[in-house]
Amino acid sequence: MNTAVRLMMIVALSLVLAACSRETRETPPETDPGDQTTMPTDPVEVDRVDPADYADSRNLDNPDSLLSQREIYFEFDRSDVQPQYLPIIRAHAAYLRANSSARVLLEGHADERGSREYNLGLGERRGNSVLDLMRAEGVAGNQVEVVSYGEERPVCRQTSDACWERNRRVEIVYTAR
């Protein structure tokens, strides 16, 4: 055989092999339009939080729950808790009873009137008033601490009745949820 014939046979054999080695693709099975799986028509139950469930930690950040309210305000030069704040304290007490690893810090504050020493004592008395109510609701003593900042950490720095009212408070601060 001459070289030209051999070369033509090699080219022809290569073409035959290339034609046989087609890439195959899998095609998805055709779906029968009448055989579709039915999707649930019932609405999916959304994970809802009951704002009155004071054992649920999600309510600490739920604005509809009393657990999201963490300020107790006081009258001028007073440390007794006003009745409108009792539900808030009870809600936090219920949370603490249900979650034994939770811890809170009760930060007592006062407005700028009065001496520094007097306001530190007043802030402590306010914190202890909230603490006493929580203990009466069954909260363990190791879950709550009281600290007084007196007039040192105001939320409002203006000299007005409205501003002083905002500074006379106890803040409930969770240190462990």
Salt bridges, closest charged atoms under 4 A:
ASP47 OD2 - ARG58 NH1 2.72
ASP56 OD2 - ARG58 NH2 2.68
ASP61 OD2 - ARG177 NH1 2.92
ASP80 OD2 - ARG78 NH2 3.14
GLU107 OE1 - HIS109 NE2 3.80
ASP111 OD2 - ARG113 NH2 2.90
ASP111 OD2 - ARG168 NH1 3.17
GLU137 OE2 - ARG90 NE 3.53
GLU152 OE2 - ARG116 NE 3.24
GLU171 OE2 - HIS109 NE2 3.85
GLU171 OE2 - ARG169 NE 2.65
